Amino acid sequence: MERLSRNYSLLTDAYELFMSDSYVKSKKGVEGVFDLFYRVVPNGGGYTVMAGLDKVIEYIKNLKFSDEDIEYFRKSGYNFSEEFLNYLKGFKFTGDVYAIPDGTPVFPNEPLITVKAPLIEAQIIETAILSFINGSMEHATGARRIIEATPKNVPVMEFGARRADGSEAAIDSSIYGIMAGCAGTSNVMAAKMYDMKALGTMAHSFVETFDSEYEAFLTFALDHPDNATLLVDTYDTLRSGIPNAIKVFNYMKEHGIRTDKIGIRIDSGDLAYLSKKARAMLDEAGFKQAKICLSNGLTAETIESLITQGACFDSLGVGDNISKPAGRMGAVYKEVAIIEKGKIIPKIKVSNDIIKIVNPDFKDLYRAYDKETGHAICDIMCSRDKEINSREIKIVSLKDFIKSTTISNFELRKLQTPIFLDGNLVYDEPSLLEKKAYCEREMKTLYPEVKRTLNPHAYFVDGTEEYADMKNEMIRKMRG
């Protein structure tokens, strides 16, 4: 199944090509190692959810420059060398890509994707993979925050396509919303891509189209008795909407029409108050089986508030805060090493702003799990293929080298997995529902304090003592 609507080979910034033109002449045979990571969890959260790897895979598989592209470069004043343009004619990604699988909870400053490839290849793919990962992770993380705030027995329907920043974002918010835990989507195109049935109820315009609210409800219910969820807040929820819905449910009952799939949706007003009143009215009328769906700009915070207030609901509809959640990922792509004549040479970007100092070297990333509880303790970086003590490890903060702790009684798991090796795809990508189940399992390994909505506990991403010493020494030398 194709995940990209077009060929994105030219989705690269001009400076990648200018640098690559120079690399053709000066850095033949040199490989670069680049890490894609982010620095701050958006929207005050405690975690993010990895997403977008599926799009990166398809992009790299199909990456090539057509004769039309080469002719465009010649005619548009770039002044690229003929040597570089001839190189682009036969361009194919030949490097390695390692990544954390989609659906994994991830944290600041750790490598989500590592690219090891000839410098030109590593540079040209930068812009595209950043754009794929930034947007995808925003949707997945926004959705998971909603899921974490919602009771486990309450399904969440994603319906944010109309609020998304463009058609691709609309599809992505549906797909990554489901991956992060949503029960389904209202987006028919996204649903068809995965052979699912899209979910939905009705709009206020449907109610307004008929001469009366009752007529609108009755028409819809008779046409869709297996999905008779009626939108009750068009005129007056308590004095008109719910009484008319009950009247329709009674009609269905009296005429032998199934009433096991009936319900109402409330999309405005004081949702806590209205839902409690609605539940009482439906129960009193003998329709305890009628479900209540709430919508209207729901966030993790408002959902938690609804629960605290005793709101009555059986499902939620969430759009804006999955398709366009607050905050942004801000992922970056930085060179951490070059490989020249088979030798790995760590590289570092040093800044007066501590948060912008890069974690250097071609690295391995591990997650340590408590053997007794199964909870994730921390993530640990070390230089590639270095042995790591699996019984007891001293881990050191990579922002403040004075801070350290020793952990024991844990199990280690390497987080990155090979995706491409020597340009060949070696990763067997899971299905969407397999990713959804995986995400659910992985989220359960996080301590509740890391997942809480307000002031979450900071999860530790540290280094081995050896790695921290190496980074500290590199900083000293650069500043000296």
C-alpha positions as CSV (number, residue, x, y, z in Angstrom):
1,M,0.0,0.0,0.0
2,E,1.4,3.4,-1.0
3,R,1.7,5.9,1.8
4,L,3.0,8.9,-0.3
5,S,0.8,10.6,-2.8
6,R,3.7,11.7,-5.0
7,N,7.4,11.4,-5.6
8,Y,9.2,13.5,-3.0
9,S,12.7,13.2,-4.4
10,L,12.9,17.0,-4.9
11,L,11.7,17.6,-1.3
12,T,15.1,18.8,-0.2
13,D,16.4,22.2,0.6
14,A,18.7,23.9,-1.9
15,Y,21.6,24.0,0.5
16,E,21.7,20.2,0.6
17,L,22.3,20.2,-3.1
18,F,24.9,23.0,-3.0
19,M,26.8,21.1,-0.3
20,S,26.5,17.8,-2.2
21,D,28.0,19.4,-5.3
22,S,31.0,20.3,-3.3
23,Y,31.1,16.8,-1.7
24,V,31.3,15.1,-5.1
25,K,34.6,16.9,-5.7
26,S,36.1,16.9,-2.2
27,K,34.7,14.1,0.0
28,K,34.4,11.1,-2.2
29,G,34.4,7.9,-0.2
30,V,33.5,9.7,3.1
31,E,30.4,8.6,4.9
32,G,28.4,10.6,7.4
33,V,26.5,9.5,10.4
34,F,23.4,11.7,11.2
35,D,21.0,11.4,14.1
36,L,17.3,12.6,13.9
37,F,16.1,13.6,17.3
38,Y,14.0,16.3,19.1
39,R,14.9,18.5,22.0
40,V,11.8,19.3,24.0
41,V,8.5,17.3,24.4
42,P,5.8,19.5,22.9
43,N,2.8,20.9,24.8
44,G,4.3,20.2,28.3
45,G,4.1,16.5,27.9
46,G,6.3,13.8,29.4
47,Y,6.8,11.7,26.2
48,T,6.2,11.5,22.5
49,V,5.2,8.6,20.2
50,M,7.4,7.6,17.3
51,A,5.6,7.8,14.0
52,G,6.3,8.3,10.3
53,L,8.8,5.6,9.7
54,D,6.4,4.0,7.1
55,K,6.6,7.2,5.0
56,V,10.4,7.4,5.4
57,I,10.7,3.8,4.1
58,E,8.6,4.5,1.0
59,Y,10.4,7.7,0.3
60,I,13.9,6.1,0.4
61,K,12.7,3.1,-1.7
62,N,11.6,5.4,-4.5
63,L,14.3,8.0,-4.2
64,K,15.8,9.0,-7.7
65,F,16.2,12.0,-9.9
66,S,14.5,11.9,-13.3
67,D,15.9,13.4,-16.6
68,E,13.3,16.1,-16.1
69,D,14.8,16.9,-12.7
70,I,18.3,17.1,-14.1
71,E,17.1,19.4,-16.9
72,Y,15.4,21.6,-14.3
73,F,18.8,22.0,-12.4
74,R,20.5,22.9,-15.7
75,K,18.0,25.5,-16.8
76,S,17.3,27.2,-13.4
77,G,20.6,28.8,-12.7
78,Y,21.9,26.5,-10.0
79,N,25.3,26.3,-11.7
80,F,25.9,22.7,-10.5
81,S,28.9,20.9,-11.9
82,E,28.4,18.4,-14.7
83,E,30.1,15.9,-12.4
84,F,27.4,16.4,-9.8
85,L,24.5,16.3,-12.3
86,N,25.9,13.1,-13.8
87,Y,26.1,11.7,-10.3
88,L,22.4,12.5,-9.7
89,K,21.4,10.7,-12.9
90,G,22.3,7.4,-11.3
91,F,21.4,8.4,-7.7
92,K,20.2,5.6,-5.4
93,F,20.3,5.4,-1.6
94,T,23.1,2.9,-0.7
95,G,23.5,3.6,3.0
96,D,22.1,2.2,6.3
97,V,19.2,3.5,8.2
98,Y,18.5,2.5,11.8
99,A,15.3,3.6,13.6
100,I,13.0,3.2,16.6
101,P,9.8,1.4,15.4
102,D,6.6,3.4,15.0
103,G,4.5,3.3,18.1
104,T,7.3,3.4,20.6
105,P,7.3,6.1,23.4
106,V,10.4,8.2,22.9
107,F,12.1,11.1,24.6
108,P,14.3,14.2,24.0
109,N,17.8,14.0,22.6
110,E,17.9,10.4,21.8
111,P,18.4,9.2,18.2
112,L,15.0,8.3,16.7
113,I,16.6,7.6,13.3
114,T,20.3,7.2,12.5
115,V,21.5,7.4,8.9
116,K,24.9,6.1,8.0
117,A,25.6,6.8,4.3
118,P,27.8,8.5,1.8
119,L,27.7,12.2,2.7
120,I,25.6,13.3,-0.3
121,E,23.0,10.6,0.3
122,A,22.7,11.5,4.0
123,Q,22.4,15.2,3.2
124,I,19.8,14.9,0.4
125,I,17.3,13.0,2.5
126,E,17.4,15.3,5.5
127,T,14.6,17.7,4.6
128,A,12.1,15.0,3.6
129,I,12.5,12.7,6.5
130,L,12.3,15.6,9.0
131,S,9.0,16.7,7.4
132,F,7.6,13.2,7.6
133,I,8.7,12.5,11.2
134,N,7.8,16.0,12.6
135,G,4.2,15.9,11.4
136,S,3.6,12.2,12.0
137,M,4.8,12.4,15.6
138,E,2.7,15.4,16.4
139,H,-0.5,13.4,15.3
140,A,0.5,10.2,17.2
141,T,1.5,12.1,20.4
142,G,-1.6,14.2,20.4
143,A,-3.7,11.1,20.0
144,R,-1.9,9.2,22.7
145,R,-2.4,12.0,25.2
146,I,-6.1,11.8,24.5
147,I,-6.1,8.0,24.9
148,E,-4.1,8.2,28.2
149,A,-6.7,10.6,29.6
150,T,-9.7,8.5,28.6
151,P,-11.0,5.6,30.6
152,K,-9.8,2.3,28.9
153,N,-13.4,1.1,28.2
154,V,-14.3,4.3,26.3
155,P,-13.5,4.3,22.6
156,V,-12.1,7.5,20.9
157,M,-13.1,8.2,17.3
158,E,-10.6,10.4,15.3
159,F,-12.4,12.9,13.1
160,G,-10.0,15.8,12.5
161,A,-9.5,15.7,8.8
162,R,-11.3,19.0,8.2
163,R,-9.1,20.7,10.8
164,A,-5.8,19.4,9.4
165,D,-3.2,21.4,7.6
166,G,-3.8,19.9,4.2
167,S,-4.9,16.6,2.7
168,E,-1.7,14.7,3.6
169,A,-2.0,15.8,7.2
170,A,-5.6,14.7,7.2
171,I,-4.7,11.2,6.2
172,D,-1.8,11.1,8.6
173,S,-3.8,12.2,11.6
174,S,-6.3,9.4,10.9
175,I,-3.6,6.7,10.5
176,Y,-1.4,7.7,13.4
177,G,-4.4,8.4,15.6
178,I,-5.4,4.8,15.1
179,M,-1.9,3.6,15.7
180,A,-1.8,5.5,19.0
181,G,-5.0,4.0,20.2
182,C,-8.1,5.5,18.6
183,A,-10.9,3.0,17.8
184,G,-11.2,4.3,14.3
185,T,-11.6,7.4,12.1
186,S,-14.3,9.3,10.2
187,N,-11.9,9.7,7.3
188,V,-13.1,7.4,4.5
189,M,-10.0,7.6,2.5
190,A,-7.7,6.7,5.4
191,A,-10.1,3.9,6.4
192,K,-10.1,2.4,2.9
193,M,-6.3,2.4,2.8
194,Y,-6.4,-0.1,5.7
195,D,-9.6,-1.9,4.7
196,M,-11.5,-0.5,7.7
197,K,-15.0,0.9,8.0
198,A,-15.0,4.6,8.7
199,L,-17.0,5.8,11.7
200,G,-19.5,8.7,12.0
201,T,-22.8,10.1,13.1
202,M,-24.5,13.2,11.7
203,A,-23.9,17.0,11.4
204,H,-26.0,19.9,12.5
205,S,-26.7,20.7,8.9
206,F,-28.7,17.4,8.6
207,V,-30.9,18.5,11.4
208,E,-31.4,22.0,10.0
209,T,-32.3,20.6,6.6
210,F,-35.6,19.1,7.8
211,D,-38.7,20.9,8.9
212,S,-38.3,19.6,12.5
213,E,-35.7,18.1,14.6
214,Y,-37.9,15.1,15.2
215,E,-38.3,14.5,11.5
216,A,-34.5,14.7,11.0
217,F,-33.9,12.2,13.8
218,L,-36.6,9.8,12.7
219,T,-35.3,9.8,9.1
220,F,-31.7,9.1,10.1
221,A,-32.7,6.4,12.6
222,L,-34.9,4.6,10.2
223,D,-32.2,4.7,7.5
224,H,-29.4,3.7,9.9
225,P,-30.8,1.6,12.7
226,D,-27.4,0.1,13.2
227,N,-25.9,3.5,13.8
228,A,-28.7,5.6,15.2
229,T,-26.6,8.2,17.1
230,L,-28.5,11.5,17.0
231,L,-26.9,14.9,17.4
232,V,-29.0,16.6,20.1
233,D,-27.5,20.1,20.5
234,T,-28.6,21.9,17.3
235,Y,-31.4,23.8,19.0
236,D,-31.7,23.0,22.8
237,T,-30.1,19.9,24.1
238,L,-32.3,19.3,27.2
239,R,-35.6,20.8,26.1
240,S,-35.6,19.7,22.5
241,G,-32.8,17.4,21.4
242,I,-32.9,14.7,24.0
243,P,-36.8,14.6,24.2
244,N,-36.9,14.2,20.4
245,A,-34.3,11.5,20.4
246,I,-36.3,9.6,23.1
247,K,-39.4,10.1,21.0
248,V,-37.6,8.5,18.0
249,F,-36.3,5.6,20.2
250,N,-39.8,4.9,21.4
251,Y,-41.1,4.9,17.8
252,M,-38.4,2.4,16.9
253,K,-39.2,0.2,19.8
254,E,-43.0,0.3,19.1
255,H,-42.4,-0.7,15.4
256,G,-40.0,-3.5,16.1
257,I,-36.9,-1.7,14.9
258,R,-33.7,-2.6,16.6
259,T,-32.7,-0.3,19.5
260,D,-29.4,-1.9,20.5
261,K,-27.3,0.6,18.5
262,I,-29.0,3.8,19.6
263,G,-27.3,6.9,21.2
264,I,-26.9,10.6,21.2
265,R,-24.0,13.0,20.6
266,I,-23.5,16.3,22.4
267,D,-21.2,18.7,20.7
268,S,-21.5,22.0,22.6
269,G,-22.4,23.5,26.0
270,D,-21.4,22.3,29.4
271,L,-20.6,18.7,28.5
272,A,-20.4,17.4,32.1
273,Y,-23.7,18.9,33.1
274,L,-25.5,18.0,29.9
275,S,-24.2,14.5,29.8
276,K,-25.4,13.8,33.4
277,K,-28.8,15.2,32.6
278,A,-29.0,13.2,29.4
279,R,-28.1,10.0,31.1
280,A,-30.8,10.4,33.6
281,M,-33.4,11.3,30.9
282,L,-32.5,8.3,28.8
283,D,-32.5,5.9,31.7
284,E,-35.8,7.2,33.0
285,A,-37.3,6.7,29.5
286,G,-36.2,3.1,29.5
287,F,-33.2,3.4,27.2
288,K,-30.3,2.5,29.4
289,Q,-28.6,0.9,26.4
290,A,-28.4,4.3,24.6
291,K,-24.8,5.5,24.4
292,I,-23.6,9.0,24.9
293,C,-20.9,10.4,22.7
294,L,-19.2,13.7,23.6
295,S,-17.2,15.9,21.2
296,N,-16.2,19.6,20.8
297,G,-12.5,20.4,20.9
298,L,-11.6,17.8,23.6
299,T,-8.1,17.8,25.0
300,A,-6.5,15.5,27.6
301,E,-7.1,18.2,30.2
302,T,-10.8,18.7,29.4
303,I,-11.3,14.9,29.4
304,E,-9.8,14.5,32.8
305,S,-11.9,17.4,34.0
306,L,-15.1,15.7,32.6
307,I,-14.2,12.6,34.6
308,T,-13.6,14.5,37.8
309,Q,-17.0,16.2,37.3
310,G,-18.7,12.8,36.9
311,A,-19.7,13.3,33.2
312,C,-21.5,10.4,31.6
313,F,-20.1,9.2,28.3
314,D,-19.6,6.0,26.4
315,S,-17.4,7.3,23.6
316,L,-15.5,10.5,22.5
317,G,-15.1,12.2,19.2
318,V,-11.8,14.1,18.9
319,G,-10.6,16.1,15.9
320,D,-8.5,19.3,16.4
321,N,-6.2,17.9,19.0
322,I,-5.1,15.0,16.9
323,S,-5.0,16.6,13.5
324,K,-3.5,19.8,14.8
325,P,-2.4,19.5,18.4
326,A,-0.8,22.3,20.3
327,G,3.0,22.5,20.2
328,R,5.4,21.2,17.6
329,M,8.0,18.5,17.5
330,G,10.9,20.5,16.3
331,A,13.0,17.4,15.3
332,V,16.4,18.1,13.9
333,Y,19.0,16.1,11.9
334,K,22.6,16.5,13.0
335,E,25.9,15.0,11.9
336,V,27.4,13.0,14.8
337,A,30.3,11.3,13.0
338,I,32.1,10.8,9.8
339,I,33.6,7.6,8.6
340,E,36.8,8.0,6.6
341,K,39.0,5.1,5.5
342,G,37.0,2.8,7.8
343,K,37.6,4.9,10.9
344,I,34.6,6.4,12.8
345,I,35.4,10.0,13.8
346,P,32.9,11.4,16.3
347,K,31.7,15.0,15.6
348,I,29.9,17.4,17.9
349,K,28.1,20.7,17.6
350,V,28.9,22.9,20.6
351,S,26.7,25.8,21.7
352,N,26.4,28.2,24.6
353,D,22.8,26.9,24.8
354,I,23.3,23.5,26.6
355,I,20.1,22.1,25.0
356,K,21.7,22.5,21.5
357,I,24.9,20.6,22.2
358,V,24.6,17.4,20.2
359,N,25.3,13.9,21.5
360,P,28.2,12.8,19.3
361,D,29.3,9.5,17.7
362,F,27.7,6.6,16.0
363,K,25.7,5.2,18.9
364,D,23.6,2.4,20.3
365,L,20.5,3.3,22.4
366,Y,19.1,0.9,25.1
367,R,16.1,1.0,27.3
368,A,16.4,-0.4,30.8
369,Y,13.4,-2.1,32.3
370,D,12.9,-2.9,35.9
371,K,12.9,-6.7,36.2
372,E,10.3,-6.7,39.0
373,T,7.7,-4.2,37.6
374,G,8.5,-4.2,33.9
375,H,8.5,-0.4,33.9
376,A,11.1,1.5,31.8
377,I,13.7,3.0,34.1
378,C,15.7,5.1,31.6
379,D,17.3,5.1,28.1
380,I,21.0,4.8,27.8
381,M,23.4,5.8,25.0
382,C,26.8,4.4,24.4
383,S,29.2,4.4,21.4
384,R,28.3,1.8,18.8
385,D,29.1,-1.8,19.5
386,K,30.5,-1.1,22.9
387,E,29.9,-3.7,25.6
388,I,27.4,-2.6,28.2
389,N,27.2,-4.1,31.7
390,S,23.8,-5.9,32.0
391,R,24.0,-6.3,35.8
392,E,24.9,-2.9,37.1
393,I,25.4,0.4,35.2
394,K,26.5,3.8,36.3
395,I,24.6,6.3,34.1
396,V,25.6,9.9,33.7
397,S,23.5,12.9,32.7
398,L,24.6,14.2,29.3
399,K,23.6,17.7,30.2
400,D,25.2,17.9,33.6
401,F,28.1,15.5,33.9
402,I,28.2,15.8,37.7
403,K,24.8,14.0,38.0
404,S,24.9,10.3,37.9
405,T,23.2,7.2,39.4
406,T,23.7,3.5,39.4
407,I,20.9,1.1,38.3
408,S,20.7,-2.6,38.9
409,N,18.1,-5.5,38.5
410,F,17.1,-4.5,35.0
411,E,16.8,-5.9,31.5
412,L,18.2,-4.1,28.5
413,R,16.6,-3.8,25.1
414,K,18.2,-2.1,22.1
415,L,15.7,0.5,20.7
416,Q,16.9,1.0,17.2
417,T,16.4,-1.7,14.6
418,P,18.0,-1.9,11.0
419,I,15.6,-0.5,8.3
420,F,18.0,-0.3,5.3
421,L,21.4,-1.9,5.0
422,D,23.5,-1.1,2.0
423,G,20.5,0.5,0.5
424,N,18.4,-2.6,0.8
425,L,15.2,-2.7,2.8
426,V,15.6,-5.3,5.6
427,Y,12.7,-4.3,7.8
428,D,9.4,-6.2,7.8
429,E,7.0,-3.4,8.6
430,P,4.1,-4.4,10.9
431,S,0.4,-3.8,10.0
432,L,-1.4,-0.7,11.4
433,L,-3.2,-2.9,13.9
434,E,0.0,-4.6,14.9
435,K,1.6,-1.2,15.5
436,K,-1.5,-0.2,17.6
437,A,-1.1,-3.3,19.8
438,Y,2.6,-2.7,20.1
439,C,2.1,1.0,21.1
440,E,-0.4,-0.1,23.8
441,R,2.1,-2.6,25.2
442,E,4.9,-0.1,25.2
443,M,2.9,2.7,26.8
444,K,2.1,0.3,29.7
445,T,5.8,0.1,30.5
446,L,6.0,3.8,31.3
447,Y,5.5,4.9,34.9
448,P,2.2,6.7,35.4
449,E,4.1,9.8,36.6
450,V,5.8,10.1,33.1
451,K,2.4,9.9,31.4
452,R,0.4,12.3,33.6
453,T,-1.0,15.4,31.9
454,L,0.1,18.0,34.5
455,N,3.8,18.4,35.4
456,P,4.9,14.9,34.2
457,H,8.0,13.3,35.7
458,A,11.1,13.8,33.5
459,Y,12.2,10.5,32.0
460,F,16.0,10.0,32.0
461,V,18.0,9.7,28.8
462,D,21.6,9.3,29.9
463,G,24.9,7.8,28.8
464,T,27.2,5.2,30.1
465,E,30.1,6.6,32.1
466,E,32.5,6.0,29.3
467,Y,30.2,7.7,26.7
468,A,29.7,10.7,29.0
469,D,33.4,11.1,29.5
470,M,34.0,11.0,25.8
471,K,31.3,13.7,25.2
472,N,32.6,15.9,28.0
473,E,36.2,15.6,26.7
474,M,35.1,16.6,23.2
475,I,33.3,19.7,24.5
476,R,36.5,20.6,26.5
477,K,38.6,20.3,23.4
478,M,36.2,22.3,21.2
479,R,35.9,25.1,23.7
480,G,39.6,25.1,24.5
